[in-house]
Amino acid sequence: MKRTELKRKTPLRAKTGLKPRKPKRKKKSALQKRKDKMDSPYWNNKCKAAVAKYMHRQACFICGKMEPEVELVCGHHNIEKSMSRYHRWELLNIVPLCKDHHLNNQTCSPHQKHLPLAIEAYIAALEAKLPNYHSWWVFHEAERKHQKLTVGFVPHPDWRGQYEQWQKMIDALD
């Protein structure tokens, strides 16, 4: 039997040209994945370093002394870092305090839990000298206390954006 006499059950498909292949997407590195996530430890560490760098150049808002005069000027979080990931690196949440007024002062210190008068003096000084920080703190602290984290969408913080704001403030000092 000759080939020409064979009949196909299905006709041959028409041949078309080769289709161009899409280039494969390059896989992201682990570092790039951390950079893309706005609330990753990468941005947390960057913010921590930027805040420390900025605060070392500031004066304590209570006594007005800068770092060569006092041992250390650091940033105090009005809303504690552990209480709110969303406001952890917010500009208005962090105020410059010298080491003495931050931890040890008996008359005006935010961390003297056993001396409520020292905490009240700190709040009064904050309200008098930095009213916009105080009003921001009062509003967001009340909002944080009434927020129910189990209901609805919980927004993720944008630490990348907050880091960029801190960098702008550092660059303005230079």
Phi and psi in degrees as a GROMACS rama.xvg file:
@    title "Ramachandran Plot"
@    xaxis  label "Phi"
@    yaxis  label "Psi"
@TYPE xy
-86.9691  157.525  LYS-2
-62.9217  -35.5794  ARG-3
-65.1716  -23.687  THR-4
-83.0579  -17.4219  GLU-5
-71.292  138.316  LEU-6
-113.547  135.891  LYS-7
-82.4534  146.311  ARG-8
-75.6074  -34.9996  LYS-9
-124.426  141.859  THR-10
-71.0673  154.874  PRO-11
-67.457  143.582  LEU-12
-76.5578  148.173  ARG-13
-70.3162  135.073  ALA-14
-85.8767  129.852  LYS-15
-112.337  167.713  THR-16
-66.1887  164.555  GLY-17
-67.6009  137.404  LEU-18
-83.235  139.094  LYS-19
-68.7234  137.626  PRO-20
-83.4242  142.308  ARG-21
-76.5045  138.422  LYS-22
-65.8771  141.93  PRO-23
-67.9201  142.041  LYS-24
-72.622  133.159  ARG-25
-71.9253  134.679  LYS-26
-73.3208  142.415  LYS-27
-79.0011  145.35  LYS-28
-76.0809  166.406  SER-29
-62.7207  -38.7504  ALA-30
-64.3453  -42.883  LEU-31
-64.6771  -36.4188  GLN-32
-63.4874  -40.6121  LYS-33
-67.018  -37.2368  ARG-34
-68.1994  -35.1181  LYS-35
-71.9638  -26.5513  ASP-36
-84.0174  120.038  LYS-37
-68.602  -23.1853  MET-38
-118.732  36.6988  ASP-39
-82.4109  162.316  SER-40
-58.0624  -25.7673  PRO-41
-57.6847  -50.5125  TYR-42
-74.3579  -30.3365  TRP-43
-60.7397  -46.3411  ASN-44
-66.923  -37.7707  ASN-45
-63.629  -42.8647  LYS-46
-64.3256  -42.5444  CYS-47
-58.0517  -45.8943  LYS-48
-66.7868  -40.2844  ALA-49
-67.1284  -41.095  ALA-50
-64.9456  -43.6553  VAL-51
-61.2805  -44.428  ALA-52
-61.6912  -41.7828  LYS-53
-68.8855  -44.6142  TYR-54
-67.7194  -29.6911  MET-55
-65.0802  -18.4887  HIS-56
-98.9095  -0.808604  ARG-57
-98.6538  162.684  GLN-58
-95.107  147.963  ALA-59
-60.0766  130.941  CYS-60
-74.321  -12.9855  PHE-61
-89.5071  -54.2685  ILE-62
-97.939  -17.7013  CYS-63
81.8641  6.33503  GLY-64
-85.3666  144.488  LYS-65
-101.234  179.05  MET-66
-62.2175  -37.8132  GLU-67
-64.3429  -31.4307  PRO-68
-74.9932  -38.8  GLU-69
-110.434  163.359  VAL-70
-64.5249  -43.1951  GLU-71
-157.125  138.656  LEU-72
-114.835  123.088  VAL-73
-126.862  171.879  CYS-74
-95.6699  127.875  GLY-75
-99.5675  129.827  HIS-76
-88.0729  116.55  HIS-77
-65.566  -46.2214  ASN-78
-95.0635  117.737  ILE-79
-56.6012  147.28  GLU-80
-58.2261  -38.4005  LYS-81
-74.1956  -19.4525  SER-82
-85.9628  -24.6678  MET-83
-150.283  106.171  SER-84
-66.6786  -30.2505  ARG-85
-67.3688  -37.8063  TYR-86
-104.824  13.4412  HIS-87
-57.4234  -44.2336  ARG-88
-114.1  22.3411  TRP-89
-65.666  138.968  GLU-90
-58.7103  -42.4761  LEU-91
-83.0447  -1.42563  LEU-92
-89.4413  -17.1524  ASN-93
-115.852  123.881  ILE-94
-118.179  146.503  VAL-95
-79.2706  128.425  PRO-96
-135.338  141.682  LEU-97
-72.7941  164.414  CYS-98
-59.0437  -38.4797  LYS-99
-65.3894  -50.1059  ASP-100
-72.4558  -21.7757  HIS-101
-75.5736  -42.5677  HIS-102
-121.589  -38.2388  LEU-103
-107.587  -18.5837  ASN-104
-66.3542  134.031  ASN-105
-82.6158  -18.6387  GLN-106
-100.681  -31.3837  THR-107
-149.635  97.3255  CYS-108
-156.011  134.303  SER-109
-74.7054  -15.2374  PRO-110
-104.646  13.3586  HIS-111
-90.4904  77.3931  GLN-112
-62.2131  -29.6168  LYS-113
-86.2685  -4.63241  HIS-114
-122.151  88.1097  LEU-115
-63.6397  -26.2101  PRO-116
-67.1368  -34.3062  LEU-117
-66.4118  -38.4539  ALA-118
-69.1911  -40.9673  ILE-119
-63.8834  -38.1647  GLU-120
-64.561  -39.0512  ALA-121
-62.6231  -45.5404  TYR-122
-63.6225  -40.4304  ILE-123
-64.2902  -42.0384  ALA-124
-65.247  -39.4951  ALA-125
-62.7984  -43.1371  LEU-126
-67.0366  -37.0024  GLU-127
-75.6027  -43.9187  ALA-128
-93.5129  -32.6536  LYS-129
-130.545  71.5967  LEU-130
-63.2755  -33.386  PRO-131
-68.2272  -35.602  ASN-132
-65.3244  -42.2626  TYR-133
-64.7088  -47.2715  HIS-134
-65.0435  -39.3989  SER-135
-60.433  -45.4853  TRP-136
-62.3749  -46.9324  TRP-137
-61.1515  -44.9737  VAL-138
-63.9456  -50.0451  PHE-139
-74.9052  -27.5616  HIS-140
-67.996  -43.037  GLU-141
-64.2408  -41.9882  ALA-142
-62.1905  -41.9364  GLU-143
-65.4193  -38.811  ARG-144
-67.7259  -31.621  LYS-145
-92.6964  -5.13463  HIS-146
-75.788  133.337  GLN-147
-101.547  112.051  LYS-148
-77.4088  -14.3222  LEU-149
-87.4727  -11.1186  THR-150
-113.98  128.422  VAL-151
79.5429  -169.63  GLY-152
-80.5218  130.607  PHE-153
-104.161  115.787  VAL-154
-70.3692  146.755  PRO-155
-88.9695  144.282  HIS-156
-72.194  155.649  PRO-157
-107.424  77.5829  ASP-158
-70.2262  -24.9035  TRP-159
-64.3698  -45.9669  ARG-160
-65.5332  -39.1871  GLY-161
-67.1746  -36.1592  GLN-162
-62.2115  -42.1628  TYR-163
-62.8607  -36.5398  GLU-164
-65.478  -43.0463  GLN-165
-63.1112  -39.7286  TRP-166
-62.7823  -40.042  GLN-167
-61.255  -40.9606  LYS-168
-67.8657  -37.7244  MET-169
-65.9408  -42.7203  ILE-170
-64.5467  -32.6344  ASP-171
-67.2436  -29.3315  ALA-172
-72.6858  -31.0316  LEU-173
